[in-house]
């Protein structure tokens, strides 16, 4: 499966962005999906995950601000980001795993990755 992330950009603190992750090659319906991010000078970190049955899980720092969702008919996953903060600035990556109906926070579980989309939040 090939993943294409999009929707990043420059936004002021408090603003919103919606990231998309479109898949091609296979249907995403049976894949666990996730979003990760990597800020300058830092390691890539887990942000949010969604199971094939649409259960969700978030890192504490984005709970209540970010919403992960999926539209299997469109073969696309989303990350709605509200109340953005400068510390959310990073390259955001989407990922997919065929490992079962569970959410995963570890990078190693994900076998498929998108190319990343830059999110910059100005103060």
Backbone bond lengths (Angstrom), bond angles and torsions (degrees), N, CA, C in turn:
res aa  C-N    CA-C-N  psi(-1)  N-CA   C-N-CA  omega(-1)  CA-C   N-CA-C  phi
1 X - - - 1.450 - - 1.524 108.46 -
2 X 1.327 116.42 139.99 1.465 121.67 176.52 1.523 108.49 -108.38
3 X 1.321 115.60 136.77 1.459 121.66 -178.44 1.519 109.98 -116.42
4 X 1.326 115.69 138.42 1.458 121.88 179.51 1.517 108.44 -127.89
5 X 1.327 116.68 111.28 1.459 121.57 178.12 1.520 110.02 -90.45
6 X 1.322 115.64 143.71 1.459 121.30 178.75 1.516 109.76 -153.90
7 X 1.336 115.78 171.23 1.449 120.62 174.54 1.512 115.26 104.86
8 X 1.306 117.25 -3.87 1.447 119.34 178.56 1.516 111.63 -70.74
9 X 1.324 115.00 171.98 1.445 119.57 179.58 1.507 111.68 168.85
10 X 1.323 114.90 -167.77 1.463 122.65 179.24 1.522 108.17 -104.90
11 X 1.328 116.41 128.79 1.456 121.12 -178.76 1.522 108.78 -143.01
12 X 1.296 116.26 151.68 1.464 120.18 176.90 1.526 110.42 -78.81
13 X 1.302 115.75 155.61 1.457 120.89 176.43 1.529 109.84 -54.80
14 X 1.318 115.60 136.57 1.451 121.33 -175.93 1.508 114.04 92.51
15 X 1.310 116.66 -11.42 1.460 121.10 -178.87 1.509 112.99 -82.94
16 X 1.316 114.72 -174.53 1.465 121.75 -175.76 1.523 111.32 -132.78
17 X 1.304 114.89 152.08 1.455 123.07 171.71 1.523 107.93 -144.12
18 X 1.331 116.38 152.70 1.454 120.46 172.31 1.524 109.09 -122.80
19 X 1.301 115.26 118.07 1.456 121.16 176.58 1.528 109.25 -90.08
20 X 1.314 114.89 146.14 1.458 121.41 175.79 1.517 109.48 -122.97
21 X 1.306 115.07 150.33 1.463 121.96 175.73 1.520 106.93 -133.75
22 X 1.311 116.00 102.72 1.454 121.19 -177.90 1.522 110.17 -95.62
23 X 1.306 115.64 136.74 1.458 120.82 -178.17 1.515 111.01 -110.09
24 X 1.290 114.94 148.09 1.461 121.24 174.02 1.517 108.24 -137.83
25 X 1.298 115.26 157.72 1.456 119.44 178.25 1.514 113.08 100.21
26 X 1.326 116.26 -41.27 1.465 120.59 178.96 1.513 108.77 -149.90
27 X 1.326 115.67 159.25 1.451 119.06 174.83 1.526 110.17 -74.53
28 X 1.325 114.96 141.17 1.461 120.36 179.91 1.517 113.59 -83.85
29 X 1.316 117.74 -4.21 1.459 121.11 -169.89 1.526 113.25 -54.22
30 X 1.306 118.14 -33.69 1.464 121.48 -176.62 1.527 113.39 -99.70
31 X 1.321 117.21 9.32 1.454 121.36 -177.54 1.527 111.09 -102.39
32 X 1.316 114.99 137.76 1.457 119.76 163.92 1.524 107.26 -76.61
33 X 1.318 115.81 140.75 1.461 120.50 -174.79 1.524 110.15 -125.64
34 X 1.321 114.83 156.25 1.453 118.32 178.37 1.516 112.91 -152.81
35 X 1.317 114.67 161.66 1.461 122.81 172.26 1.533 107.66 -118.64
36 X 1.311 114.81 136.55 1.455 122.98 174.61 1.522 107.46 -127.45
37 X 1.307 116.09 164.65 1.465 119.83 176.46 1.515 110.36 -145.10
38 X 1.327 114.73 153.39 1.458 120.90 178.38 1.519 108.82 -134.99
39 X 1.308 114.74 114.94 1.459 121.53 177.38 1.528 109.17 -86.51
40 X 1.331 117.38 157.79 1.468 119.91 -179.78 1.522 112.00 -55.99
41 X 1.318 115.94 128.96 1.452 120.59 177.42 1.512 115.40 77.06
42 X 1.332 116.75 5.33 1.461 120.22 -178.80 1.528 110.66 -122.40
43 X 1.328 114.90 163.50 1.449 119.61 176.17 1.529 110.09 -76.90
44 X 1.318 114.51 157.60 1.452 119.17 176.42 1.524 109.23 -67.30
45 X 1.332 116.45 139.07 1.447 120.83 -177.27 1.528 110.78 -129.74
46 X 1.324 114.75 154.25 1.447 122.45 177.29 1.530 110.35 -70.73
47 X 1.334 116.31 142.10 1.456 121.23 177.28 1.530 111.26 -117.67
48 X 1.331 116.64 -54.47 1.464 120.63 -175.14 1.512 109.43 -158.84
49 X 1.335 114.71 155.40 1.463 120.02 179.30 1.519 109.60 -142.71
50 X 1.332 114.87 155.63 1.454 121.05 178.31 1.518 108.33 -141.94
51 X 1.327 115.59 134.87 1.461 120.53 -179.45 1.528 110.78 -83.49
52 X 1.319 117.31 169.98 1.478 119.16 175.20 1.525 112.56 -58.60
53 X 1.307 117.31 -28.58 1.465 120.50 178.68 1.523 112.52 -92.15
54 X 1.344 116.05 10.55 1.473 123.82 172.75 1.524 114.98 75.88
55 X 1.311 118.68 18.76 1.465 119.91 167.10 1.518 108.09 -72.89
56 X 1.335 115.58 146.58 1.460 119.01 -173.64 1.525 111.72 -125.55
57 X 1.326 114.38 159.67 1.467 121.48 179.39 1.516 107.70 -150.87
58 X 1.348 115.81 140.59 1.455 120.60 -175.88 1.528 111.09 -132.06
59 X 1.304 115.49 151.16 1.450 119.90 168.05 1.522 107.36 -70.04
60 X 1.310 117.00 148.28 1.467 121.11 -173.62 1.528 112.99 -56.20
61 X 1.311 117.27 -35.60 1.472 120.56 -173.50 1.533 113.15 -67.79
62 X 1.329 118.62 -15.87 1.465 119.94 -179.15 1.525 112.81 -115.71
63 X 1.320 116.91 -2.65 1.472 119.43 179.95 1.524 110.72 -58.46
64 X 1.329 115.49 134.66 1.453 120.37 -179.70 1.512 113.92 84.84
65 X 1.339 117.57 -10.86 1.472 121.13 179.93 1.522 111.49 -115.99
66 X 1.315 117.54 -36.32 1.462 122.45 -177.91 1.524 109.77 -107.46
67 X 1.328 115.70 147.56 1.458 121.79 175.78 1.521 109.40 -134.10
68 X 1.309 115.38 122.41 1.457 120.95 176.22 1.517 108.70 -96.25
69 X 1.313 116.61 141.06 1.466 120.59 179.99 1.517 109.00 -151.57
70 X 1.308 115.10 169.01 1.462 119.73 178.88 1.512 109.94 -143.09
71 X 1.314 115.34 148.27 1.449 122.13 175.05 1.524 106.12 -126.20
72 X 1.307 115.89 97.22 1.459 119.60 -175.39 1.526 111.89 -65.74
73 X 1.313 117.00 -29.34 1.469 119.53 178.68 1.525 110.81 -65.01
74 X 1.326 116.16 -31.80 1.467 120.79 179.19 1.522 111.45 -97.94
75 X 1.341 115.67 -0.39 1.468 119.94 -179.18 1.526 111.83 54.65
76 X 1.317 115.36 43.78 1.458 121.47 -172.67 1.520 110.51 -139.27
77 X 1.337 114.87 143.19 1.457 122.41 173.80 1.531 107.47 -114.59
78 X 1.319 115.19 152.44 1.459 120.50 -177.83 1.523 110.91 -129.76
79 X 1.334 114.67 157.45 1.455 121.68 168.64 1.520 107.07 -135.39
80 X 1.319 115.24 104.77 1.460 120.59 175.35 1.522 108.08 -84.74
81 X 1.313 115.85 121.75 1.463 121.24 -176.65 1.519 109.19 -116.92
82 X 1.315 116.32 115.00 1.461 122.57 178.52 1.515 110.04 -114.60
83 X 1.318 115.78 164.94 1.470 121.94 178.49 1.523 110.90 48.49
84 X 1.303 115.35 48.22 1.464 120.28 -176.23 1.519 111.58 -64.08
85 X 1.324 114.96 146.10 1.453 122.83 -179.51 1.530 108.73 -120.79
86 X 1.318 117.77 156.55 1.474 119.61 177.13 1.531 112.47 -55.18
87 X 1.325 117.57 -32.49 1.464 120.08 -179.91 1.527 112.88 -72.13
88 X 1.329 117.45 -6.42 1.469 120.29 173.24 1.529 111.73 -83.05
89 X 1.312 117.10 -6.06 1.458 120.99 179.07 1.525 110.61 -61.15
90 X 1.331 115.38 124.19 1.463 120.80 -176.66 1.526 108.77 -178.13
91 X 1.311 114.68 169.95 1.461 120.52 165.73 1.521 106.91 -88.50
92 X 1.307 116.42 127.01 1.465 121.92 -177.34 1.530 109.20 -102.37
93 X 1.320 114.99 132.61 1.452 122.51 -179.02 1.522 110.39 -119.36
94 X 1.332 116.18 139.31 1.449 118.96 171.04 1.530 108.87 -102.42
95 X 1.314 114.81 155.05 1.454 120.28 -175.36 1.517 110.08 -148.15
96 X 1.323 115.41 156.04 1.459 121.10 -179.17 1.518 110.13 -135.11
97 X 1.340 114.34 145.48 1.465 120.71 179.39 1.519 109.10 -137.55
98 X 1.328 116.10 137.55 1.459 121.29 178.57 1.520 110.62 -94.13
99 X 1.347 116.83 13.42 1.460 121.36 -168.73 1.515 116.83 -76.84
100 X 1.320 119.76 4.97 1.453 118.91 174.73 1.507 113.97 128.47
101 X 1.336 116.22 177.59 1.461 122.10 -176.06 1.528 109.75 -85.78
102 X 1.319 115.15 71.26 1.449 121.26 -178.41 1.513 107.70 -150.81
103 X 1.317 117.12 163.99 1.458 119.16 173.34 1.524 108.49 -99.68
104 X 1.303 115.51 146.84 1.456 120.58 -175.42 1.514 110.43 -128.57
105 X 1.320 116.59 134.89 1.457 121.29 179.38 1.524 112.11 -105.78
106 X 1.321 117.00 -8.34 1.461 120.76 -176.78 1.521 110.96 -95.12
107 X 1.326 115.85 132.66 1.463 120.41 -179.55 1.519 112.35 -58.42
108 X 1.303 116.76 -36.68 1.456 120.78 -171.93 1.526 112.40 -62.99
109 X 1.319 117.28 -21.43 1.461 121.12 -178.67 1.521 111.57 -74.95
110 X 1.310 115.78 -26.09 1.466 121.02 -174.58 1.524 110.63 -87.70
111 X 1.327 115.13 122.45 1.458 119.09 -178.35 1.510 114.37 -95.53
112 X 1.328 115.85 -10.84 1.464 119.73 -176.12 1.524 109.00 -130.21
113 X 1.334 115.52 135.37 1.460 121.22 -175.52 1.519 110.66 -134.40
114 X 1.332 115.34 144.12 1.446 120.94 169.99 1.516 110.14 -83.23
115 X 1.310 116.00 177.06 1.462 120.92 -172.63 1.517 113.79 -85.71
116 X 1.317 118.66 -10.66 1.452 121.26 179.86 1.518 113.04 96.07
117 X 1.321 114.86 145.90 1.461 121.33 176.74 1.528 107.76 -136.76
118 X 1.309 116.58 134.90 1.473 122.00 -174.10 1.525 110.92 -81.59
119 X 1.310 115.03 129.90 1.464 122.36 172.66 1.524 107.25 -118.30
120 X 1.317 116.49 123.61 1.456 122.04 178.82 1.516 108.75 -124.57
121 X 1.324 115.04 123.02 1.464 120.98 -179.38 1.519 107.93 -113.19
122 X 1.303 116.58 118.73 1.458 121.16 -178.85 1.522 110.48 -94.05
123 X 1.318 114.95 147.95 1.474 119.62 -177.87 1.522 111.26 -89.44
